[in-house]
Amino acid sequence: MRRAIMTLLTTGVIALPVADATAAATKTKVVIRKFTGAAYQVDHYGTLRVVITVKKTTKGKKVTRRITAVSVPIYPNSSGRSSYISENAIPILRSEALRTQSASIDLVSGATDTSDAFVSSLQSAILKAKRA
């Protein structure tokens, strides 16, 4: 009986450091950062710039990046028409970018120039996020 208890305790003490080493190797690190895309000209209406918020999760050697927010601080609003197009197209483009998690999104009909500038600026911000 005494020998069985001793064997059990010895096995537990030897296995404990291995369990701690495994737990340390799978430690998760989460970093949230903002990345600003380049400003692109939307024909003669003005410029457009996209800012994305990326959540980077590192677990062991596995790294995942997820776009958690997309904002457009600079967009064409120099005339009534450009404001109307931007106000209708940008929410659709933002939701598409969040859904696809990439710059491979559908363009908005009637807002081709705005959509092209959005995609280009978004791609620029995504490339910055991948390099960071």
N, C-alpha and C positions, 0 to 999 in steps of 0.2 A: 504494500500500500504506500509506504513512504517513498519507495523508489518510483512508483508511478506518478506521484505528486511532484517529485523532483524533476522527472523527465518532462512533465507537462509545463512546469515553470521555466525550465531551461529553454524549451522550444519557444515559448511565448516571448522570452527576453531576446532570443536570437532573431525572431521574426519581426520584432518591433522596429528596429532601425530600417529594415527593408520597407516596411509600410510607410514610415516617415519619408524615406527617399522617394517613393512613388508619389506620395502626396505633394511633395515639393516640385516634382517634375511636371505635374499637371496643373500648376498654379495658373490662374486666369488673370490676364491683364487687359483692362478696357480703357481705351483712350478715345475721347471725342474731340474732333477738331473741325474748323471751318476752312474751306478752300475756295478761293475766288478765281473764277474763270476769266479769260481775256475778254475785253470789250470788243464787240463786233458791230459794224455799221449795218443798220437796217435801211437799205436803199437811201433815200433822202430824208427819212423820218427822224433819224437819230440813232443812238447807240443802245445796245442791250448787253447786260452783264449778269451772269449767274453766280450765285454763291451757294455751295452745298455744305451740309453738315454731315460728317462721316464718323460712324462708330467703328473703331478698329478693335477687334477682339483677338488676343493672342493667347492660345491655350497650348502649352508645350511648343511644338514646332508649327502648329496649324494657325494660320492667320486668316481671319475673315474681315471683310470690310462691307459695311452696309450704309447706304445713303439714308439718313433719317429725316432730312429736311432740305428743301430747295427754295431759295428765295431769289427774287429778281429786283435788286435795289435800283438798278438803272435800266429804264426801258423807254421806248419812244412815246412821247406824250406832247409833241410840239404842236399838234393840231387836233381838232376834234376827231378826225378820222383815225389818226394814229393812236390816240387815247382809246377810242372805241375798240380798235383791233387788239391792242395790247390787253385791255381789261377783259376781253372775251377769250383770247388765245392763251394767255400766260397761265391761268388756273388749269386749263386742260393739259398744257405742256408739262406743268409741274407734277400733276398727278400721274401722267404717263412716265415721267422720269423716275418717280418713286416706285411705281409698279414694276417697271422693267429693270431698275437698278443699273441702267446703262444709258448711253446716248442713242441707242437704237430705238427711237420712238417714231410714232406716226406724226406726220406734219398736220397742222390744222388747215383745213380748206379755207381759203380767203385770207390767210395770214402766212403765206409762203415765206416771205422775207423775214418776218418775225420768227417763224419756226426754224428757218435755216440758221439765223443768228443765235437762237436759243440752243440749238443742238451743238453748234460750234463752240459756244462758250461753256456749255455743260461738259463737252468732251475735254476741253482744256482744263476744267476744274477736276475732272475725274483723273486725268493723267497726273496732275499735281498730287492728288491724294494717293495714287499708287506709288509715286516716288517717295512719299514721306514715310 
